[in-house]
Amino acid sequence: MVSPSAWRLADLFAKQAFLLRGLGWGSMPSHAVEADIKAGRLVELQLQDVPQARITLPMLAVYKSTTPPGPAGRWLIDYVKSCTSAVQ
């Protein structure tokens, strides 16, 4: 964490509203802020030591070994795995 004084918001709409009112900076999905950047309401920050390519975050599927996921849960895990391999 960069600062102990950090806003934590539950949804991206609230975060975007804070950013548009100048209440700090934060990461957002590019499609959500594209129009605001084009209109000059927001600017993209270029941070040192952060690659400009996609940033990947590790994800884990955690469940009790005594109750493994059923068909739908297994499908979701397999689907997420397939999505991440396409990005790398």
C-alpha positions as CSV (number, residue, x, y, z in Angstrom):
1,M,0.0,0.0,0.0
2,V,1.3,3.4,-0.9
3,S,-0.5,5.3,1.9
4,P,-2.2,4.5,5.2
5,S,-4.9,7.0,4.2
6,A,-6.7,5.0,1.4
7,W,-10.3,5.0,0.3
8,R,-11.9,1.6,-0.1
9,L,-15.1,1.5,-2.1
10,A,-17.4,-1.4,-2.7
11,D,-18.2,-0.6,-6.3
12,L,-16.6,0.9,-9.4
13,F,-19.3,3.5,-9.9
14,A,-18.6,5.1,-6.5
15,K,-14.9,4.9,-7.2
16,Q,-15.3,6.6,-10.6
17,A,-17.5,9.3,-8.9
18,F,-14.7,10.0,-6.4
19,L,-12.1,10.2,-9.1
20,L,-14.2,12.6,-11.2
21,R,-14.5,14.9,-8.2
22,G,-10.7,14.8,-7.6
23,L,-10.7,12.7,-4.5
24,G,-7.5,10.9,-5.1
25,W,-6.3,8.4,-7.7
26,G,-6.9,4.7,-8.4
27,S,-7.0,2.0,-10.9
28,M,-10.1,1.4,-13.0
29,P,-10.9,-0.9,-16.0
30,S,-10.0,1.1,-19.1
31,H,-13.4,0.6,-20.7
32,A,-15.1,2.2,-17.7
33,V,-13.1,5.5,-17.9
34,E,-12.3,5.7,-21.6
35,A,-14.9,8.4,-22.3
36,D,-13.7,10.4,-19.2
37,I,-10.1,10.2,-20.4
38,K,-11.1,11.3,-24.0
39,A,-13.2,14.2,-22.6
40,G,-10.3,15.3,-20.4
41,R,-12.2,14.7,-17.1
42,L,-9.6,12.1,-16.1
43,V,-6.0,11.6,-17.0
44,E,-4.0,8.3,-17.1
45,L,-1.0,8.3,-14.8
46,Q,2.2,6.7,-16.0
47,L,3.8,5.1,-12.9
48,Q,7.4,4.3,-12.6
49,D,8.3,0.6,-12.3
50,V,4.9,-0.5,-13.4
51,P,4.8,-2.4,-16.7
52,Q,2.4,-0.8,-19.3
53,A,1.3,-4.3,-20.4
54,R,-1.6,-6.0,-18.6
55,I,-1.0,-6.5,-14.9
56,T,-1.9,-10.0,-13.8
57,L,-2.9,-10.9,-10.3
58,P,-2.7,-14.4,-8.9
59,M,-6.0,-16.1,-8.2
60,L,-6.8,-19.1,-6.0
61,A,-9.8,-21.4,-5.8
62,V,-10.1,-22.4,-2.1
63,Y,-12.5,-25.1,-0.8
64,K,-12.6,-27.7,1.9
65,S,-11.0,-31.0,0.7
66,T,-14.0,-32.8,2.3
67,T,-16.5,-30.8,0.1
68,P,-15.0,-30.2,-3.3
69,P,-16.9,-28.0,-5.8
70,G,-19.7,-29.6,-7.7
71,P,-20.2,-29.4,-11.5
72,A,-20.9,-25.7,-11.6
73,G,-18.0,-24.8,-9.3
74,R,-15.6,-27.1,-11.2
75,W,-16.7,-25.4,-14.5
76,L,-16.1,-22.0,-13.0
77,I,-12.6,-22.9,-11.9
78,D,-11.7,-24.5,-15.3
79,Y,-13.1,-21.4,-17.1
80,V,-11.1,-19.0,-15.0
81,K,-8.0,-21.1,-15.6
82,S,-8.6,-21.0,-19.4
83,C,-9.0,-17.2,-19.3
84,T,-5.7,-16.6,-17.5
85,S,-3.8,-18.9,-19.9
86,A,-5.1,-16.8,-22.9
87,V,-3.7,-13.6,-21.3
88,Q,-0.2,-14.8,-20.6
